[in-house]
Amino acid sequence: MSLEAAGFWGLALVLLASSLAVVLSKNLFHSVLYLALALVATAGVFLLLHAEFLAAVQILLYAGGVITIVVFAIVVTERLVGERLNQTNRGVAAGGLVSLAVLIAIGLFVMRAPLPHAAPPVAGDLTEAIGRNLLTRYVLPFELLAVVFLAALLGALFFARKEE
Amino acid sequence: MGLQPYLLLAACLFAIGLFGVLTRRNAIGILLGIELMLNAVNVNLVAFARYAADPAGLIFALFTISITVAEVALGLAIVILIFRVRRTVEADRLDLLKG
């Protein structure tokens, strides 16, 4: 077994276990911590795929930013002590059935598709390629992203402001 | 190592996230499930970018990550607003549209 395969299966195990913990844990706060673990493991998968820049973005934005906001929202909406933090699942059988059906459908599709069995060699610096493409070919979506952020910022401020 | 294991891993992640979205009662729990689903999409995009040797997939993943962050910030702002009005974030009790 190659080093890449060993790393992949190890990361896959951590990723799947922590994802299951996110959706099954009774304590909402534990769910968020497991989500942080899952996101860091995903950054590891990105490293395996030679996407170092995306791994860094993943850790900075997701594991840093998103986790912080979610924890903040939990602190605001729940009392941290007592029973309120407990959460239960409803319709587990139906939800599990639908999820399993989706998994099987995607799985069958992936199994049948003619997919490459070996990755091509890494061509040059991928981070440089991202930067160049972002500011040339994809410059319009890049600028639109700034508009989206501005709209999200204003929207969040509008929703979260104190009532006059 | 082929592309297939990565796609299957992403499919599993997506299914787990979907399960969370469908079964969680707490609105924040539902948002966490959506996070997992979007994360699975990123794994797919990066894997395809690597095996097709095309940086476009990486840039799409970058956009997905950025937009997800904006979406989470807005989603949680709405959750906090709902909590202020209804004093609960349980999705089952948010039945304002029920006649």
Chai-1 contact restraints between the chains, C-beta under 6 A:
chainA,res_idxA,chainB,res_idxB,connection_type,confidence,min_distance_angstrom,max_distance_angstrom,comment,restraint_id
A,E4,B,M1,contact,1.0,0.0,6.0,A-B,restraint_1
A,A5,B,M1,contact,1.0,0.0,6.0,A-B,restraint_2
A,A12,B,L9,contact,1.0,0.0,6.0,A-B,restraint_3
A,L16,B,C12,contact,1.0,0.0,6.0,A-B,restraint_4
A,S19,B,L13,contact,1.0,0.0,6.0,A-B,restraint_5
A,S19,B,I16,contact,1.0,0.0,6.0,A-B,restraint_6
A,S19,B,L36,contact,1.0,0.0,6.0,A-B,restraint_7
A,L20,B,I16,contact,1.0,0.0,6.0,A-B,restraint_8
A,V22,B,L32,contact,1.0,0.0,6.0,A-B,restraint_9
A,V23,B,I16,contact,1.0,0.0,6.0,A-B,restraint_10
A,V23,B,F19,contact,1.0,0.0,6.0,A-B,restraint_11
A,V23,B,G20,contact,1.0,0.0,6.0,A-B,restraint_12
A,S31,B,L32,contact,1.0,0.0,6.0,A-B,restraint_13
A,L35,B,L32,contact,1.0,0.0,6.0,A-B,restraint_14
A,T42,B,N39,contact,1.0,0.0,6.0,A-B,restraint_15
A,V45,B,V43,contact,1.0,0.0,6.0,A-B,restraint_16
A,F46,B,V46,contact,1.0,0.0,6.0,A-B,restraint_17
A,L49,B,V46,contact,1.0,0.0,6.0,A-B,restraint_18
A,L49,B,A47,contact,1.0,0.0,6.0,A-B,restraint_19
A,L49,B,R50,contact,1.0,0.0,6.0,A-B,restraint_20
A,A51,B,V46,contact,1.0,0.0,6.0,A-B,restraint_21
A,A51,B,L58,contact,1.0,0.0,6.0,A-B,restraint_22
A,L54,B,L58,contact,1.0,0.0,6.0,A-B,restraint_23
A,L54,B,A61,contact,1.0,0.0,6.0,A-B,restraint_24
A,V57,B,I65,contact,1.0,0.0,6.0,A-B,restraint_25
A,L61,B,I65,contact,1.0,0.0,6.0,A-B,restraint_26
A,L61,B,V69,contact,1.0,0.0,6.0,A-B,restraint_27
A,G65,B,V69,contact,1.0,0.0,6.0,A-B,restraint_28
A,V66,B,V72,contact,1.0,0.0,6.0,A-B,restraint_29
A,I69,B,A73,contact,1.0,0.0,6.0,A-B,restraint_30
A,I69,B,L76,contact,1.0,0.0,6.0,A-B,restraint_31
A,A73,B,I28,contact,1.0,0.0,6.0,A-B,restraint_32
A,A73,B,L76,contact,1.0,0.0,6.0,A-B,restraint_33
A,A73,B,V79,contact,1.0,0.0,6.0,A-B,restraint_34
A,V76,B,I80,contact,1.0,0.0,6.0,A-B,restraint_35
A,T77,B,F83,contact,1.0,0.0,6.0,A-B,restraint_36
A,T77,B,V89,contact,1.0,0.0,6.0,A-B,restraint_37
A,Q87,B,R25,contact,1.0,0.0,6.0,A-B,restraint_38
A,Q87,B,N26,contact,1.0,0.0,6.0,A-B,restraint_39
A,Q87,B,G29,contact,1.0,0.0,6.0,A-B,restraint_40
A,N89,B,T23,contact,1.0,0.0,6.0,A-B,restraint_41
A,R90,B,R25,contact,1.0,0.0,6.0,A-B,restraint_42
A,G91,B,T23,contact,1.0,0.0,6.0,A-B,restraint_43
A,V92,B,T23,contact,1.0,0.0,6.0,A-B,restraint_44
A,G95,B,F19,contact,1.0,0.0,6.0,A-B,restraint_45
A,G95,B,L22,contact,1.0,0.0,6.0,A-B,restraint_46
A,G95,B,T23,contact,1.0,0.0,6.0,A-B,restraint_47
A,S99,B,A15,contact,1.0,0.0,6.0,A-B,restraint_48
A,S99,B,L18,contact,1.0,0.0,6.0,A-B,restraint_49
A,S99,B,F19,contact,1.0,0.0,6.0,A-B,restraint_50
A,V102,B,A15,contact,1.0,0.0,6.0,A-B,restraint_51
A,V102,B,L18,contact,1.0,0.0,6.0,A-B,restraint_52
A,L103,B,A11,contact,1.0,0.0,6.0,A-B,restraint_53
A,L103,B,A15,contact,1.0,0.0,6.0,A-B,restraint_54
A,I106,B,A11,contact,1.0,0.0,6.0,A-B,restraint_55
A,G107,B,A11,contact,1.0,0.0,6.0,A-B,restraint_56
A,V110,B,L7,contact,1.0,0.0,6.0,A-B,restraint_57
A,V110,B,L8,contact,1.0,0.0,6.0,A-B,restraint_58
A,L115,B,L3,contact,1.0,0.0,6.0,A-B,restraint_59
A,L115,B,Q4,contact,1.0,0.0,6.0,A-B,restraint_60
A,P116,B,L3,contact,1.0,0.0,6.0,A-B,restraint_61
A,P116,B,Y51,contact,1.0,0.0,6.0,A-B,restraint_62
A,H117,B,G2,contact,1.0,0.0,6.0,A-B,restraint_63
A,A119,B,R50,contact,1.0,0.0,6.0,A-B,restraint_64
A,A119,B,Y51,contact,1.0,0.0,6.0,A-B,restraint_65
A,P120,B,A53,contact,1.0,0.0,6.0,A-B,restraint_66
A,A123,B,A53,contact,1.0,0.0,6.0,A-B,restraint_67
A,A129,B,P55,contact,1.0,0.0,6.0,A-B,restraint_68
A,I130,B,P55,contact,1.0,0.0,6.0,A-B,restraint_69
A,I130,B,L58,contact,1.0,0.0,6.0,A-B,restraint_70
A,N133,B,P55,contact,1.0,0.0,6.0,A-B,restraint_71
A,N133,B,I59,contact,1.0,0.0,6.0,A-B,restraint_72
A,L134,B,I59,contact,1.0,0.0,6.0,A-B,restraint_73
A,Y138,B,I59,contact,1.0,0.0,6.0,A-B,restraint_74
A,L145,B,S66,contact,1.0,0.0,6.0,A-B,restraint_75
A,V148,B,A70,contact,1.0,0.0,6.0,A-B,restraint_76
A,F149,B,A70,contact,1.0,0.0,6.0,A-B,restraint_77
A,A152,B,A70,contact,1.0,0.0,6.0,A-B,restraint_78
A,A152,B,A73,contact,1.0,0.0,6.0,A-B,restraint_79
A,A152,B,L74,contact,1.0,0.0,6.0,A-B,restraint_80
A,G155,B,L74,contact,1.0,0.0,6.0,A-B,restraint_81
A,A156,B,A73,contact,1.0,0.0,6.0,A-B,restraint_82
A,A156,B,L74,contact,1.0,0.0,6.0,A-B,restraint_83
A,A156,B,A77,contact,1.0,0.0,6.0,A-B,restraint_84
A,F159,B,A77,contact,1.0,0.0,6.0,A-B,restraint_85
A,F159,B,I78,contact,1.0,0.0,6.0,A-B,restraint_86
A,F159,B,L81,contact,1.0,0.0,6.0,A-B,restraint_87
A,A160,B,A77,contact,1.0,0.0,6.0,A-B,restraint_88
A,A160,B,I80,contact,1.0,0.0,6.0,A-B,restraint_89
